[in-house]
């Protein structure tokens, strides 16, 4: 089924950017869950695992939209380096950068899908999840 959408090429580029960030977020959160140490390891390990799982779910939803648009989904994560550390504060600062970038990316996508209610609904939920994650990380950092 071919879906007519304005600026389809731009939308596919932006969706692939979002997908790359979701794949990167999954790798980063899984990595941090394994390396978080100290008193913070239990709650933050669980938090990072939940975020890794959420990223995979978001990636699936974005990939499904790309496929519905007859586009080709990326299979590689965004190339932004994942900082290796055992310092939970650094991990959270990196998580904040990632979540902020993801939220910004989804915000830029939203006007491109305004005429497609199903895509709007799906992507709005992901966007809201990203905004919630920014708030959560800020809270964990005491900001």
ABEGO torsion letter per residue (X at the ends): XBBBBBGAAAAAAAAAAAAAAAAAAAAAAAAAAAABBEAAAAAAAAAAAAAAAAAAAAAAAAAAAAAAAGBBBBABBBABBBBBBABAAAAAAAAAAAAAAAAAAAAAAAAAAAABAAAAAAAAAAAAAAAAAAAAAAAAAGX
